[in-house]
Amino acid sequence: MAIIPPFVEALKDKDPELYAQVCRTIELAMSPGALDERTKILIALGIDAYKGAERGVKMLANQARALGVTEAQIAEVLRITYFIAGLDSIATGLNAYKPL
């Protein structure tokens, strides 16, 4: 069973219908399938790091550790995240060389 983030849990009493829909989507995305749970958690960790979601990064890193992910594996995910984020700035920055 996928872990429901606290901010989603806060939605439960405010909009139960939306809460149920969001939970179904989380379950669909995060339940083991073609990718195992560890892989999915590491992908989510990288995306949250890219987005700047500090709390999400902490929670996902702890979930990953609980599943046996090593510090070296977490470091590799963060290296990939940095690599991808850096490419965005290069691709966008090249617009500085194009005339108006």
N, CA, C and O atoms as a printed pandas DataFrame, in Angstrom:
     atom_number atom_name residue_name chain_id  residue_number  x_coord  y_coord  z_coord
0              1         N          MET        A               1    0.840   -1.191    0.000
1              2        CA          MET        A               1    0.000    0.000    0.000
2              3         C          MET        A               1    0.878    1.245    0.000
3              4         O          MET        A               1    1.817    1.347    0.789
4              5         N          ALA        A               2    0.581    2.163   -0.859
5              6        CA          ALA        A               2    1.339    3.405   -0.957
6              7         C          ALA        A               2    1.074    4.293    0.255
7              8         O          ALA        A               2   -0.009    4.264    0.839
8              9         N          ILE        A               3    2.070    5.070    0.615
9             10        CA          ILE        A               3    1.926    6.008    1.726
10            11         C          ILE        A               3    1.272    7.284    1.206
11            12         O          ILE        A               3    1.697    7.852    0.200
12            13         N          ILE        A               4    0.241    7.719    1.904
13            14        CA          ILE        A               4   -0.475    8.942    1.521
14            15         C          ILE        A               4    0.195   10.113    2.231
15            16         O          ILE        A               4    0.287   10.117    3.459
16            17         N          PRO        A               5    0.668   11.116    1.469
17            18        CA          PRO        A               5    1.339   12.267    2.093
18            19         C          PRO        A               5    0.403   13.017    3.050
19            20         O          PRO        A               5   -0.807   13.065    2.830
20            21         N          PRO        A               6    0.973   13.603    4.112
21            22        CA          PRO        A               6    0.153   14.320    5.101
22            23         C          PRO        A               6   -0.716   15.425    4.493
23            24         O          PRO        A               6   -1.845   15.632    4.937
24            25         N          PHE        A               7   -0.209   16.129    3.493
25            26        CA          PHE        A               7   -1.017   17.210    2.914
26            27         C          PHE        A               7   -2.209   16.652    2.156
27            28         O          PHE        A               7   -3.227   17.333    2.031
28            29         N          VAL        A               8   -2.108   15.430    1.649
29            30        CA          VAL        A               8   -3.259   14.792    1.011
30            31         C          VAL        A               8   -4.242   14.333    2.088
31            32         O          VAL        A               8   -5.454   14.472    1.924
32            33         N          GLU        A               9   -3.722   13.785    3.188
33            34        CA          GLU        A               9   -4.585   13.381    4.305
34            35         C          GLU        A               9   -5.409   14.561    4.816
35            36         O          GLU        A               9   -6.556   14.388    5.229
36            37         N          ALA        A              10   -4.827   15.758    4.788
37            38        CA          ALA        A              10   -5.539   16.955    5.248
38            39         C          ALA        A              10   -6.755   17.255    4.384
39            40         O          ALA        A              10   -7.671   17.951    4.822
40            41         N          LEU        A              11   -6.769   16.743    3.178
41            42        CA          LEU        A              11   -7.882   16.955    2.255
42            43         C          LEU        A              11   -9.082   16.074    2.591
43            44         O          LEU        A              11  -10.204   16.358    2.169
44            45         N          LYS        A              12   -8.847   15.025    3.339
45            46        CA          LYS        A              12   -9.863   13.999    3.616
46            47         C          LYS        A              12  -11.188   14.585    4.121
47            48         O          LYS        A              12  -12.252   14.222    3.618
48            49         N          ASP        A              13  -11.135   15.474    5.093
49            50        CA          ASP        A              13  -12.357   16.052    5.657
50            51         C          ASP        A              13  -12.890   17.230    4.863
51            52         O          ASP        A              13  -14.075   17.553    4.948
52            53         N          LYS        A              14  -12.035   17.867    4.101
53            54        CA          LYS        A              14  -12.436   19.057    3.365
54            55         C          LYS        A              14  -13.116   18.723    2.032
55            56         O          LYS        A              14  -14.051   19.408    1.618
56            57         N          ASP        A              15  -12.639   17.664    1.366
57            58        CA          ASP        A              15  -13.223   17.255    0.081
58            59         C          ASP        A              15  -13.025   15.745   -0.073
59            60         O          ASP        A              15  -12.108   15.305   -0.767
60            61         N          PRO        A              16  -13.881   14.957    0.570
61            62        CA          PRO        A              16  -13.713   13.500    0.556
62            63         C          PRO        A              16  -13.678   12.891   -0.840
63            64         O          PRO        A              16  -12.963   11.916   -1.070
64            65         N          GLU        A              17  -14.433   13.448   -1.763
65            66        CA          GLU        A              17  -14.459   12.908   -3.119
66            67         C          GLU        A              17  -13.119   13.110   -3.818
67            68         O          GLU        A              17  -12.598   12.185   -4.441
68            69         N          LEU        A              18  -12.563   14.309   -3.719
69            70        CA          LEU        A              18  -11.253   14.569   -4.308
70            71         C          LEU        A              18  -10.182   13.753   -3.598
71            72         O          LEU        A              18   -9.277   13.217   -4.237
72            73         N          TYR        A              19  -10.287   13.658   -2.267
73            74        CA          TYR        A              19   -9.337   12.855   -1.499
74            75         C          TYR        A              19   -9.308   11.412   -2.020
75            76         O          TYR        A              19   -8.234   10.852   -2.239
76            77         N          ALA        A              20  -10.461   10.825   -2.214
77            78        CA          ALA        A              20  -10.538    9.446   -2.697
78            79         C          ALA        A              20   -9.909    9.318   -4.083
79            80         O          ALA        A              20   -9.218    8.339   -4.367
80            81         N          GLN        A              21  -10.146   10.300   -4.937
81            82        CA          GLN        A              21   -9.575   10.270   -6.288
82            83         C          GLN        A              21   -8.056   10.381   -6.240
83            84         O          GLN        A              21   -7.355    9.647   -6.936
84            85         N          VAL        A              22   -7.554   11.289   -5.429
85            86        CA          VAL        A              22   -6.106   11.462   -5.302
86            87         C          VAL        A              22   -5.477   10.182   -4.750
87            88         O          VAL        A              22   -4.422    9.757   -5.221
88            89         N          CYS        A              23   -6.119    9.569   -3.757
89            90        CA          CYS        A              23   -5.590    8.315   -3.183
90            91         C          CYS        A              23   -5.548    7.205   -4.228
91            92         O          CYS        A              23   -4.587    6.438   -4.274
92            93         N          ARG        A              24   -6.580    7.109   -5.067
93            94        CA          ARG        A              24   -6.573    6.103   -6.141
94            95         C          ARG        A              24   -5.411    6.347   -7.101
95            96         O          ARG        A              24   -4.763    5.402   -7.550
96            97         N          THR        A              25   -5.153    7.603   -7.409
97            98        CA          THR        A              25   -4.042    7.935   -8.309
98            99         C          THR        A              25   -2.704    7.595   -7.673
99           100         O          THR        A              25   -1.816    7.066   -8.342
100          101         N          ILE        A              26   -2.553    7.892   -6.390
101          102        CA          ILE        A              26   -1.316    7.547   -5.679
102          103         C          ILE        A              26   -1.116    6.039   -5.700
103          104         O          ILE        A              26   -0.017    5.563   -5.985
104          105         N          GLU        A              27   -2.163    5.288   -5.403
105          106        CA          GLU        A              27   -2.073    3.826   -5.415
106          107         C          GLU        A              27   -1.702    3.312   -6.807
107          108         O          GLU        A              27   -0.855    2.429   -6.940
108          109         N          LEU        A              28   -2.328    3.857   -7.828
109          110        CA          LEU        A              28   -2.033    3.441   -9.200
110          111         C          LEU        A              28   -0.571    3.711   -9.552
111          112         O          LEU        A              28    0.104    2.866  -10.139
112          113         N          ALA        A              29   -0.098    4.891   -9.186
113          114        CA          ALA        A              29    1.268    5.282   -9.544
114          115         C          ALA        A              29    2.326    4.573   -8.715
115          116         O          ALA        A              29    3.382    4.219   -9.240
116          117         N          MET        A              30    2.066    4.357   -7.429
117          118        CA          MET        A              30    3.122    3.916   -6.521
118          119         C          MET        A              30    3.087    2.435   -6.150
119          120         O          MET        A              30    4.048    1.926   -5.574
120          121         N          SER        A              31    2.006    1.743   -6.467
121          122        CA          SER        A              31    1.966    0.309   -6.177
122          123         C          SER        A              31    2.902   -0.432   -7.123
123          124         O          SER        A              31    3.068   -0.034   -8.275
124          125         N          PRO        A              32    3.514   -1.511   -6.634
125          126        CA          PRO        A              32    4.418   -2.277   -7.501
126          127         C          PRO        A              32    3.704   -2.744   -8.770
127          128         O          PRO        A              32    2.547   -3.163   -8.740
128          129         N          GLY        A              33    4.409   -2.659   -9.847
129          130        CA          GLY        A              33    3.907   -3.085  -11.150
130          131         C          GLY        A              33    5.104   -3.493  -11.985
131          132         O          GLY        A              33    5.892   -4.343  -11.573
132          133         N          ALA        A              34    5.242   -2.897  -13.149
133          134        CA          ALA        A              34    6.422   -3.149  -13.976
134          135         C          ALA        A              34    7.690   -2.664  -13.265
135          136         O          ALA        A              34    8.776   -3.205  -13.475
136          137         N          LEU        A              35    7.536   -1.638  -12.423
137          138        CA          LEU        A              35    8.636   -1.152  -11.585
138          139         C          LEU        A              35    8.350   -1.536  -10.144
139          140         O          LEU        A              35    7.203   -1.501   -9.699
140          141         N          ASP        A              36    9.396   -1.901   -9.419
141          142        CA          ASP        A              36    9.202   -2.248   -8.015
142          143         C          ASP        A              36    9.058   -0.990   -7.158
143          144         O          ASP        A              36    9.312    0.125   -7.612
144          145         N          GLU        A              37    8.643   -1.200   -5.905
145          146        CA          GLU        A              37    8.377   -0.085   -5.001
146          147         C          GLU        A              37    9.610    0.788   -4.774
147          148         O          GLU        A              37    9.507    2.014   -4.749
148          149         N          ARG        A              38   10.773    0.161   -4.607
149          150        CA          ARG        A              38   12.013    0.922   -4.386
150          151         C          ARG        A              38   12.297    1.858   -5.559
151          152         O          ARG        A              38   12.626    3.027   -5.360
152          153         N          THR        A              39   12.170    1.346   -6.769
153          154        CA          THR        A              39   12.437    2.156   -7.965
154          155         C          THR        A              39   11.478    3.336   -8.029
155          156         O          THR        A              39   11.888    4.460   -8.320
156          157         N          LYS        A              40   10.209    3.084   -7.759
157          158        CA          LYS        A              40    9.217    4.162   -7.811
158          159         C          LYS        A              40    9.501    5.234   -6.754
159          160         O          LYS        A              40    9.363    6.426   -7.025
160          161         N          ILE        A              41    9.894    4.811   -5.558
161          162        CA          ILE        A              41   10.229    5.770   -4.497
162          163         C          ILE        A              41   11.439    6.609   -4.918
163          164         O          ILE        A              41   11.459    7.819   -4.692
164          165         N          LEU        A              42   12.442    5.980   -5.526
165          166        CA          LEU        A              42   13.635    6.720   -5.955
166          167         C          LEU        A              42   13.315    7.703   -7.078
167          168         O          LEU        A              42   13.874    8.799   -7.112
168          169         N          ILE        A              43   12.428    7.328   -7.994
169          170        CA          ILE        A              43   12.005    8.269   -9.048
170          171         C          ILE        A              43   11.295    9.461   -8.408
171          172         O          ILE        A              43   11.569   10.612   -8.748
172          173         N          ALA        A              44   10.380    9.175   -7.479
173          174        CA          ALA        A              44    9.658   10.259   -6.803
174          175         C          ALA        A              44   10.616   11.158   -6.024
175          176         O          ALA        A              44   10.435   12.375   -5.991
176          177         N          LEU        A              45   11.631   10.567   -5.399
177          178        CA          LEU        A              45   12.644   11.331   -4.669
178          179         C          LEU        A              45   13.348   12.312   -5.609
179          180         O          LEU        A              45   13.500   13.488   -5.281
180          181         N          GLY        A              46   13.773   11.833   -6.764
181          182        CA          GLY        A              46   14.438   12.694   -7.732
182          183         C          GLY        A              46   13.542   13.831   -8.209
183          184         O          GLY        A              46   13.991   14.968   -8.349
184          185         N          ILE        A              47   12.274   13.517   -8.457
185          186        CA          ILE        A              47   11.340   14.552   -8.913
186          187         C          ILE        A              47   11.111   15.583   -7.817
187          188         O          ILE        A              47   11.102   16.783   -8.091
188          189         N          ASP        A              48   10.926   15.129   -6.577
189          190        CA          ASP        A              48   10.737   16.086   -5.488
190          191         C          ASP        A              48   11.979   16.952   -5.278
191          192         O          ASP        A              48   11.862   18.142   -4.984
192          193         N          ALA        A              49   13.157   16.369   -5.425
193          194        CA          ALA        A              49   14.386   17.165   -5.311
194          195         C          ALA        A              49   14.425   18.220   -6.415
195          196         O          ALA        A              49   14.791   19.368   -6.162
196          197         N          TYR        A              50   14.057   17.845   -7.614
197          198        CA          TYR        A              50   14.022   18.775   -8.750
198          199         C          TYR        A              50   13.028   19.916   -8.490
199          200         O          TYR        A              50   13.301   21.071   -8.816
200          201         N          LYS        A              51   11.878   19.581   -7.903
201          202        CA          LYS        A              51   10.837   20.576   -7.625
202          203         C          LYS        A              51   11.153   21.445   -6.427
203          204         O          LYS        A              51   10.538   22.495   -6.242
204          205         N          GLY        A              52   12.106   21.022   -5.609
205          206        CA          GLY        A              52   12.412   21.770   -4.393
206          207         C          GLY        A              52   11.476   21.434   -3.240
207          208         O          GLY        A              52   11.277   22.257   -2.346
208          209         N          ALA        A              53   10.898   20.235   -3.249
209          210        CA          ALA        A              53    9.963   19.813   -2.204
210          211         C          ALA        A              53   10.750   19.190   -1.051
211          212         O          ALA        A              53   10.906   17.971   -0.979
212          213         N          GLU        A              54   11.239   20.038   -0.158
213          214        CA          GLU        A              54   12.130   19.610    0.930
214          215         C          GLU        A              54   11.505   18.514    1.794
215          216         O          GLU        A              54   12.146   17.500    2.074
216          217         N          ARG        A              55   10.285   18.712    2.205
217          218        CA          ARG        A              55    9.626   17.717    3.068
218          219         C          ARG        A              55    9.443   16.393    2.323
219          220         O          ARG        A              55    9.655   15.320    2.889
220          221         N          GLY        A              56    9.051   16.478    1.059
221          222        CA          GLY        A              56    8.883   15.270    0.260
222          223         C          GLY        A              56   10.182   14.508    0.104
223          224         O          GLY        A              56   10.195   13.279    0.172
224          225         N          VAL        A              57   11.280   15.227   -0.107
225          226        CA          VAL        A              57   12.591   14.584   -0.234
226          227         C          VAL        A              57   12.933   13.831    1.049
227          228         O          VAL        A              57   13.384   12.687    1.001
228          229         N          LYS        A              58   12.719   14.470    2.184
229          230        CA          LYS        A              58   13.019   13.819    3.466
230          231         C          LYS        A              58   12.164   12.569    3.661
231          232         O          LYS        A              58   12.674   11.514    4.037
232          233         N          MET        A              59   10.873   12.692    3.406
233          234        CA          MET        A              59    9.963   11.562    3.605
234          235         C          MET        A              59   10.291   10.416    2.652
235          236         O          MET        A              59   10.323    9.255    3.061
236          237         N          LEU        A              60   10.532   10.738    1.388
237          238        CA          LEU        A              60   10.820    9.696    0.408
238          239         C          LEU        A              60   12.166    9.035    0.668
239          240         O          LEU        A              60   12.307    7.826    0.479
240          241         N          ALA        A              61   13.156    9.810    1.099
241          242        CA          ALA        A              61   14.456    9.224    1.432
242          243         C          ALA        A              61   14.309    8.244    2.593
243          244         O          ALA        A              61   14.918    7.175    2.586
244          245         N          ASN        A              62   13.508    8.605    3.584
245          246        CA          ASN        A              62   13.281    7.705    4.708
246          247         C          ASN        A              62   12.519    6.455    4.281
247          248         O          ASN        A              62   12.821    5.355    4.743
248          249         N          GLN        A              63   11.532    6.619    3.400
249          250        CA          GLN        A              63   10.813    5.452    2.868
250          251         C          GLN        A              63   11.777    4.544    2.105
251          252         O          GLN        A              63   11.734    3.321    2.239
252          253         N          ALA        A              64   12.640    5.157    1.308
253          254        CA          ALA        A              64   13.608    4.382    0.526
254          255         C          ALA        A              64   14.541    3.609    1.452
255          256         O          ALA        A              64   14.801    2.427    1.226
256          257         N          ARG        A              65   15.041    4.264    2.486
257          258        CA          ARG        A              65   15.926    3.589    3.447
258          259         C          ARG        A              65   15.218    2.403    4.097
259          260         O          ARG        A              65   15.814    1.343    4.288
260          261         N          ALA        A              66   13.944    2.590    4.433
261          262        CA          ALA        A              66   13.171    1.513    5.060
262          263         C          ALA        A              66   13.016    0.314    4.116
263          264         O          ALA        A              66   12.798   -0.811    4.565
264          265         N          LEU        A              67   13.130    0.560    2.816
265          266        CA          LEU        A              67   13.039   -0.513    1.821
266          267         C          LEU        A              67   14.411   -1.082    1.471
267          268         O          LEU        A              67   14.531   -1.926    0.583
268          269         N          GLY        A              68   15.459   -0.611    2.182
269          270        CA          GLY        A              68   16.796   -1.155    1.963
270          271         C          GLY        A              68   17.661   -0.383    0.987
271          272         O          GLY        A              68   18.742   -0.844    0.620
272          273         N          VAL        A              69   17.207    0.777    0.563
273          274        CA          VAL        A              69   18.008    1.608   -0.341
274          275         C          VAL        A              69   19.196    2.169    0.439
275          276         O          VAL        A              69   19.049    2.598    1.583
276          277         N          THR        A              70   20.358    2.161   -0.180
277          278        CA          THR        A              70   21.569    2.637    0.479
278          279         C          THR        A              70   21.766    4.139    0.260
279          280         O          THR        A              70   21.144    4.749   -0.610
280          281         N          GLU        A              71   22.644    4.706    1.073
281          282        CA          GLU        A              71   22.988    6.121    0.898
282          283         C          GLU        A              71   23.624    6.349   -0.469
283          284         O          GLU        A              71   23.410    7.393   -1.084
284          285         N          ALA        A              72   24.400    5.387   -0.945
285          286        CA          ALA        A              72   25.026    5.505   -2.267
286          287         C          ALA        A              72   23.970    5.543   -3.366
287          288         O          ALA        A              72   24.121    6.282   -4.339
288          289         N          GLN        A              73   22.912    4.765   -3.228
289          290        CA          GLN        A              73   21.837    4.778   -4.226
290          291         C          GLN        A              73   21.089    6.101   -4.196
291          292         O          GLN        A              73   20.742    6.642   -5.246
292          293         N          ILE        A              74   20.838    6.626   -3.000
293          294        CA          ILE        A              74   20.190    7.937   -2.898
294          295         C          ILE        A              74   21.075    8.997   -3.537
295          296         O          ILE        A              74   20.584    9.868   -4.255
296          297         N          ALA        A              75   22.370    8.929   -3.279
297          298        CA          ALA        A              75   23.304    9.900   -3.864
298          299         C          ALA        A              75   23.261    9.841   -5.392
299          300         O          ALA        A              75   23.311   10.882   -6.048
300          301         N          GLU        A              76   23.171    8.644   -5.964
301          302        CA          GLU        A              76   23.107    8.530   -7.429
302          303         C          GLU        A              76   21.838    9.155   -7.981
303          304         O          GLU        A              76   21.864    9.804   -9.027
304          305         N          VAL        A              77   20.725    8.962   -7.280
305          306        CA          VAL        A              77   19.474    9.591   -7.711
306          307         C          VAL        A              77   19.629   11.105   -7.711
307          308         O          VAL        A              77   19.200   11.775   -8.650
308          309         N          LEU        A              78   20.240   11.646   -6.662
309          310        CA          LEU        A              78   20.412   13.098   -6.579
310          311         C          LEU        A              78   21.398   13.611   -7.623
311          312         O          LEU        A              78   21.260   14.740   -8.094
312          313         N          ARG        A              79   22.378   12.812   -7.990
313          314        CA          ARG        A              79   23.300   13.191   -9.074
314          315         C          ARG        A              79   22.566   13.259  -10.401
315          316         O          ARG        A              79   22.773   14.186  -11.184
316          317         N          ILE        A              80   21.715   12.286  -10.653
317          318        CA          ILE        A              80   20.925   12.298  -11.895
318          319         C          ILE        A              80   20.004   13.514  -11.907
319          320         O          ILE        A              80   19.857   14.178  -12.933
320          321         N          THR        A              81   19.388   13.801  -10.766
321          322        CA          THR        A              81   18.501   14.960  -10.666
322          323         C          THR        A              81   19.253   16.245  -10.972
323          324         O          THR        A              81   18.759   17.093  -11.715
324          325         N          TYR        A              82   20.430   16.393  -10.412
325          326        CA          TYR        A              82   21.252   17.572  -10.661
326          327         C          TYR        A              82   21.628   17.672  -12.140
327          328         O          TYR        A              82   21.585   18.754  -12.725
328          329         N          PHE        A              83   21.993   16.552  -12.734
329          330        CA          PHE        A              83   22.359   16.511  -14.151
330          331         C          PHE        A              83   21.186   16.984  -15.021
331          332         O          PHE        A              83   21.370   17.822  -15.903
332          333         N          ILE        A              84   19.993   16.456  -14.777
333          334        CA          ILE        A              84   18.824   16.826  -15.577
334          335         C          ILE        A              84   18.448   18.286  -15.351
335          336         O          ILE        A              84   18.154   19.003  -16.307
336          337         N          ALA        A              85   18.456   18.734  -14.095
337          338        CA          ALA        A              85   18.123   20.127  -13.787
338          339         C          ALA        A              85   19.118   21.079  -14.441
339          340         O          ALA        A              85   18.735   22.139  -14.936
340          341         N          GLY        A              86   20.384   20.705  -14.442
341          342        CA          GLY        A              86   21.412   21.536  -15.066
342          343         C          GLY        A              86   21.225   21.660  -16.569
343          344         O          GLY        A              86   21.479   22.717  -17.146
344          345         N          LEU        A              87   20.781   20.583  -17.200
345          346        CA          LEU        A              87   20.551   20.636  -18.645
346          347         C          LEU        A              87   19.459   21.631  -19.001
347          348         O          LEU        A              87   19.542   22.301  -20.030
348          349         N          ASP        A              88   18.436   21.734  -18.161
349          350        CA          ASP        A              88   17.374   22.711  -18.412
350          351         C          ASP        A              88   17.928   24.128  -18.463
351          352         O          ASP        A              88   17.541   24.920  -19.323
352          353         N          SER        A              89   18.834   24.449  -17.540
353          354        CA          SER        A              89   19.371   25.806  -17.519
354          355         C          SER        A              89   20.247   26.068  -18.737
355          356         O          SER        A              89   20.274   27.188  -19.247
356          357         N          ILE        A              90   20.958   25.060  -19.207
357          358        CA          ILE        A              90   21.769   25.229  -20.416
358          359         C          ILE        A              90   20.867   25.418  -21.631
359          360         O          ILE        A              90   21.075   26.333  -22.428
360          361         N          ALA        A              91   19.867   24.554  -21.770
361          362        CA          ALA        A              91   18.966   24.651  -22.923
362          363         C          ALA        A              91   18.252   25.998  -22.956
363          364         O          ALA        A              91   18.147   26.617  -24.015
364          365         N          THR        A              92   17.761   26.455  -21.804
365          366        CA          THR        A              92   17.087   27.743  -21.739
366          367         C          THR        A              92   18.070   28.884  -21.929
367          368         O          THR        A              92   17.773   29.858  -22.622
368          369         N          GLY        A              93   19.233   28.767  -21.320
369          370        CA          GLY        A              93   20.247   29.815  -21.414
370          371         C          GLY        A              93   20.728   30.075  -22.827
371          372         O          GLY        A              93   21.133   31.194  -23.143
372          373         N          LEU        A              94   20.691   29.062  -23.685
373          374        CA          LEU        A              94   21.124   29.251  -25.066
374          375         C          LEU        A              94   20.278   30.294  -25.795
375          376         O          LEU        A              94   20.700   30.832  -26.819
376          377         N          ASN        A              95   19.093   30.577  -25.273
377          378        CA          ASN        A              95   18.252   31.618  -25.867
378          379         C          ASN        A              95   18.905   32.991  -25.756
379          380         O          ASN        A              95   18.546   33.894  -26.511
380          381         N          ALA        A              96   19.835   33.172  -24.854
381          382        CA          ALA        A              96   20.540   34.444  -24.707
382          383         C          ALA        A              96   21.357   34.771  -25.951
383          384         O          ALA        A              96   21.662   35.940  -26.189
384          385         N          TYR        A              97   21.712   33.790  -26.732
385          386        CA          TYR        A              97   22.535   33.984  -27.914
386          387         C          TYR        A              97   21.707   34.180  -29.181
387          388         O          TYR        A              97   22.265   34.401  -30.256
388          389         N          LYS        A              98   20.408   34.103  -29.067
389          390        CA          LYS        A              98   19.525   34.289  -30.235
390          391         C          LYS        A              98   19.088   35.739  -30.285
391          392         O          LYS        A              98   18.663   36.302  -29.276
392          393         N          PRO        A              99   19.190   36.347  -31.461
393          394        CA          PRO        A              99   18.735   37.739  -31.574
394          395         C          PRO        A              99   17.219   37.832  -31.408
395          396         O          PRO        A              99   16.489   36.880  -31.684
396          397         N          LEU        A             100   16.762   39.002  -30.949
397          398        CA          LEU        A             100   15.317   39.216  -30.809
398          399         C          LEU        A             100   14.628   39.324  -32.130
399          400         O          LEU        A             100   13.411   39.505  -32.179
